[in-house]
Amino acid sequence: MGTQSVDAALDRLDRRKRRAYVLVIVLVGAVTAGNWVIAEPGDAFLTYVYPAMIAFLLACVPFLLNPRIPASRLAPVLLGTATAVVLTRLVDMLYRSESLEARLLDLTGAQYWALGALLLLTLLVFDRRRGARVAGGLVALSLALALGAIALEAARGGPVAEATEYLLRVHGFLGISLVIVVASLGFREELHRATERAEAYRTQALTDHLTGLASRQAAAGRLREELADAARRGRPLAVALLDVDRFKDLNDAHGHEAGDVALVALAGGLEETVRARDLAARWGGEEFLLVLPETDLAAAVAVAERCREALARLPLDTGPVTATFGVTTWDGEESADRLIGRADRALYRGKADGRDRVVSLEPAAPAGVPRGTGRC
């Protein structure tokens, strides 16, 4: 994947995260506003803290929607604010003067649901490992607060059996849910990494590592596809096999590094010259293959000739480099191997006739293309 593709993917991920944060703010704000509306008279926490929190969350929305402000800076602030409010309200509910069992409905029906949402938000803001540690710490802190409230209630002489059962169940549920979510995220990450590795291996197999052109494996697969398409649609198909002239002499005179530079330049020259529909591939060593769909012999020879001239004009430190082309068209029945074999024979005829030329062995070559010999 190129740098631009990576940047685009990161931008899309950033936009999705921002939208997710805004959605969370809207939902939390709606729930908080509902609780504030139905708050019992005299509940100072709901009366004063909730409106302030709603105002703060709404004030954060424009900053979240501004791509120039990193979401990674805003998200921890939002999470910290939500954590402080949820834990403060939890302490307020657990350590009131009235009976703990009388507060179980409010605790299990509202405060621990808010804690559960906070745990999910933590996993959204941080990566899986850090999020799991922070969320696990929140569950442990909440359990410690609940046990402290139970101990205080017992010291007062109040009933604690029902409260203990409910609070332990709630924290057991939160803990198990957290483990399941974290494990699911882990499986998803492993699947994503496995998919990325598979795609990387596939890309390596289908792309020549030196030139960046399609590999021999990719070219063979594409040629089979084009043969099937040509048979189905009754369209012509041509291939051109080319070999760099005296490439061994170039390597011996200038070194293999210079030879690699030349191959990369040749590959770029081929890609710039052929049509977008055509395929340029490295067939092996200093050999390249052109797959030319919907192209008859005359047009294929013209494409090969343009490529030959373009390669000869490349400004290489080693001096001009030429190539010999063997061109052939599909007869409508033969296999890909036989088609390549005929192009290969035309190529070696061109080598024998003096190199730096385009040669076809077709029974009926177009006008101006000598059959079996000559530069076209």
C-alpha positions, 0 to 999 in steps of 0.5 A: 500500500502506497503512502497516499493510500495509508494516509487516506485510510488513516483519514477515514479512520479518524473521521469514523472515530470522530463520528463515533465520539459525537454519537456517544456524546449525543446518547450520553447527553440524552440519557443525562438530560432524561435523568435530570428531568425526572430527578427527585427534588433535593438531589443536588448532584442531578440538579447541578452536576448533570446540566454542567456535564451536558453543557461541557459535552455539547461544547466539545462537539465543534472541536471533535468535528474540526479535523485540525484538532487531533481527536487523540487529545480530545478523547481522553479529556471526554473520557476523564470527564465522564469517568469523574462524573460516573464515579462521583455519582456512584460514591454519592449513591453508595455512601448515602445515609439511607439503607443500602438495600433501598438504593439497589434499584437506582444503583443497578438500574442506572449507575452500573449501566453508566459504568458499563457504558464507560467501560465500552467508551474506554475501549473505544478511546484507547487501544485494546491492551491499554483500554483493557487495563483502564477498564479493568481498573475501573471495575476493580475500583467500583467493586472496592467502593461497593464492598466499602459501602457493604462494610459500612452498612454492616457496621451500622447494623443494617441488612446487607445480604441482598445488597451483597448478592446484587452488587457481586452479581453486577460486578461479576457481569461487568467483569465477564462482559469486559473479558468477552469484549476484550477477547473479541477485540483481540480475535478481530485484531488477529484476523485483521493482522492475518488478512494484512499478512495474506494480502502482503504475501499475495502482493509480493507474489503478484508484484515483481519486487525490483520493477514494481510490474506484475510478476510472472505469476500475475501475468500468467493469471491475467493472460488466462483471464484475457484469453477467456474474455477474448473467446467469450466476446470474439475479440482479438488478443495479442502478446509481445515478449521482449528481451533486453539486448546484450544485458549480460554485457551491460552487467559485466561492464557496469555491474549488477546494480546498474543493470537493476537500475536499467531494468527499473527504467525499462519497466517505467518506460513500458508502463508509460507507453502501453495503454491503461487496459494493457498489462506490462509484466516482468516475465523473468530476468531481462524479459518482459511480457505485454498482454494486449487485449482487443488488439490485432496484429497490426496494432500490436506491432505498432504498440511494440514499436512504440515501446522499442523506441521509448526504451531506446530513448531512456536516459541511462548512465550506461548508455542507450539500451535496446530490446527485441520484441516478438509479437503474436496474436491468439488463434482462438484455440491455443493455450496461453503456453502455446501463445507465449511459445510463438511469441518467444520464437518470434523474439529469438528470430529477431535476436538472430536477425540483429536485435533491436527490432519487432518481429512477428511470425504470423502467417499474414503480417500486415503491410510494412511488417516483413514476415519473420524478419525486419524492424517494424 
